[in-house]
Each structure stands twice: as structure tokens, then as C-alpha cells.
Amino acid sequence: MNQQKIAQVHSPTSHFSVLLSPTPRGARLARLLAAEWMRDHEVPYGVTEAATQVVAELATNAATHGRVAGRSFRLGLLSHEGVLRIEVTDTRAESLPRVQPAGPDGDSGRGLLLVEALADRWGTALGPVPRKTVWAELDLPHR
């Protein structure tokens, strides 16, 4: 029997990126893919639940407010040095997200409030033109 020793190199960085259609279906798929990636990478349950909600909100915003016909949005996940970073990039740089007070009877307007409550940090980055990226970071517990 021929046996081989295989050395495994564990990278401290894990990354996932996918282009999705700027539709409700694309936003839903972003949430499902993110949840599956986090399960595969053994992200702790509490972080996975919060991050899945953050992905859902940012992807829905990209599909709703960042939509440009014929242009996809990108979901990126990066786990590095104790931080899970979520990035959603669309092609409407002129439309920067901002937290707005939602009316008591409104059906929308609470997404960024949820992101702000669930993430340890969040923000936006412009470029390259015409793109913008909305990112959120969640600290991972030490193992």
C-alpha cells in the first residue's frame, strides 16, 4: 500500500465572493450562501445568526437601492484574525446608505438600524467608479 504524508497548511484567512442578480431572489440567495459558508467554516452559531441577518439587510439594500439594470451586486465574506467581514458591492456609488429614523407604520427603513445593532463596525467605501461597498464586521470569539 502506498501511503503519502500530506502537510496541511492552515491559512488564517478564508474568503468567499459571488456575483448575484439585484433582485429579491439574488438577495435571498446571498443570505443562504453566506449561512452555508459560515457553517462550513465553523463560524460560531451566535455570530452566524447575526451575520446572516446583516447579509440579508445589505443584500436587500443592494437589490433595492443599488440596482442598475444589467449589473449584478457582489457579496464577499472574509474571515481573518478574529473578524468576520461582510462586503456587499453594487454599482450605485451616488446612493450612499445612511441610517434614517423609520416611521412607526413604515414597512421599511430599519435595515441599517439592524446592521448597526448586530455588527461591531460598519461603513462604506467608494470605488472604483461606479461602485460602492457597504461593509460590516463582526468580532469572532477567541478559540
C-alpha positions as CSV (number, residue, x, y, z in Angstrom):
1,M,0.0,0.0,0.0
2,N,1.4,3.4,-1.0
3,Q,0.9,5.9,1.8
4,Q,1.7,9.6,1.5
5,K,2.1,12.2,4.2
6,I,0.2,15.3,3.3
7,A,1.1,18.5,5.0
8,Q,-1.8,20.8,5.5
9,V,-1.3,24.5,5.7
10,H,-4.0,26.3,7.6
11,S,-4.5,29.7,6.3
12,P,-5.6,32.2,8.8
13,T,-7.7,33.8,6.1
14,S,-10.9,32.4,4.5
15,H,-12.6,34.3,1.6
16,F,-15.8,33.9,-0.4
17,S,-17.1,36.1,-3.2
18,V,-20.0,35.7,-5.6
19,L,-21.9,37.9,-8.1
20,L,-25.7,37.9,-7.7
21,S,-28.6,39.4,-9.5
22,P,-30.0,42.7,-8.0
23,T,-33.4,41.1,-7.3
24,P,-35.2,39.7,-4.2
25,R,-34.1,36.3,-5.4
26,G,-30.5,37.4,-5.5
27,A,-30.7,38.9,-2.0
28,R,-32.3,35.7,-0.7
29,L,-29.5,33.6,-2.3
30,A,-26.9,35.9,-0.8
31,R,-28.3,35.1,2.7
32,L,-28.4,31.3,2.0
33,L,-24.9,31.2,0.6
34,A,-23.5,33.2,3.4
35,A,-25.1,31.0,6.0
36,E,-23.8,27.8,4.3
37,W,-20.3,29.3,4.0
38,M,-20.3,30.2,7.7
39,R,-21.4,26.7,8.7
40,D,-18.7,25.2,6.5
41,H,-16.1,27.4,8.1
42,E,-17.3,26.7,11.7
43,V,-18.2,30.3,12.5
44,P,-19.9,30.2,16.0
45,Y,-23.7,30.0,16.0
46,G,-24.3,33.4,17.5
47,V,-22.1,35.1,15.0
48,T,-23.6,33.2,12.1
49,E,-27.1,34.2,13.1
50,A,-26.2,37.9,13.4
51,A,-24.0,37.8,10.2
52,T,-26.8,36.1,8.3
53,Q,-29.2,38.9,9.2
54,V,-26.6,41.6,8.3
55,V,-26.1,39.9,4.9
56,A,-29.8,39.8,4.3
57,E,-30.2,43.5,5.1
58,L,-27.2,44.6,3.0
59,A,-28.1,42.4,0.0
60,T,-31.7,43.6,0.1
61,N,-30.4,47.2,0.1
62,A,-28.2,46.4,-2.9
63,A,-31.1,44.8,-4.7
64,T,-33.5,47.6,-3.9
65,H,-31.5,50.9,-3.7
66,G,-28.3,49.9,-5.6
67,R,-30.0,48.2,-8.5
68,V,-28.9,49.1,-12.0
69,A,-30.4,47.1,-14.9
70,G,-27.9,44.6,-16.2
71,R,-25.4,45.0,-13.3
72,S,-25.0,42.4,-10.5
73,F,-24.1,43.0,-6.9
74,R,-21.2,41.2,-5.2
75,L,-21.3,39.5,-1.8
76,G,-17.9,39.0,-0.2
77,L,-17.2,37.3,3.1
78,L,-13.7,37.3,4.7
79,S,-12.7,35.7,7.9
80,H,-9.3,37.0,9.1
81,E,-7.6,37.5,12.5
82,G,-10.7,37.1,14.7
83,V,-13.0,39.2,12.5
84,L,-15.7,38.2,10.0
85,R,-16.1,40.9,7.4
86,I,-19.2,41.1,5.1
87,E,-19.0,43.2,2.0
88,V,-21.8,44.0,-0.5
89,T,-20.8,45.9,-3.6
90,D,-23.2,47.5,-6.0
91,T,-22.9,50.0,-8.9
92,R,-24.7,53.0,-7.4
93,A,-22.0,54.9,-5.7
94,E,-24.1,58.1,-5.8
95,S,-26.6,56.4,-3.5
96,L,-24.8,56.1,-0.1
97,P,-26.6,54.3,2.7
98,R,-27.5,56.2,5.9
99,V,-29.4,55.3,9.0
100,Q,-32.7,57.0,8.9
101,P,-35.4,57.0,11.6
102,A,-38.3,54.7,10.5
103,G,-41.8,55.7,11.0
104,P,-43.9,53.5,13.3
105,D,-46.2,52.5,10.5
106,G,-43.5,52.1,7.8
107,D,-42.7,48.8,6.1
108,S,-39.1,49.7,5.5
109,G,-36.2,51.8,6.8
110,R,-35.0,49.7,9.6
111,G,-32.3,47.6,7.8
112,L,-29.3,49.8,8.7
113,L,-30.5,50.1,12.2
114,L,-30.3,46.3,12.4
115,V,-26.9,46.3,10.8
116,E,-25.7,48.9,13.3
117,A,-27.1,46.9,16.2
118,L,-25.7,43.5,15.1
119,A,-22.3,44.5,13.7
120,D,-19.3,45.6,15.7
121,R,-18.5,48.1,13.0
122,W,-19.9,49.0,9.6
123,G,-19.3,51.6,6.9
124,T,-19.0,52.3,3.2
125,A,-16.1,52.5,0.7
126,L,-16.3,54.1,-2.7
127,G,-14.7,52.9,-6.0
128,P,-13.7,52.0,-8.4
129,V,-16.3,54.1,-10.2
130,P,-19.3,53.5,-10.3
131,R,-19.1,51.1,-7.4
132,K,-19.6,51.4,-3.6
133,T,-19.1,48.7,-1.0
134,V,-21.1,48.6,2.2
135,W,-19.2,46.5,4.8
136,A,-19.8,45.2,8.3
137,E,-17.5,43.5,10.7
138,L,-18.4,41.1,13.5
139,D,-15.7,40.1,16.0
140,L,-15.2,36.3,16.3
141,P,-14.8,34.9,19.8
142,H,-11.3,33.6,20.7
143,R,-10.9,29.8,20.4
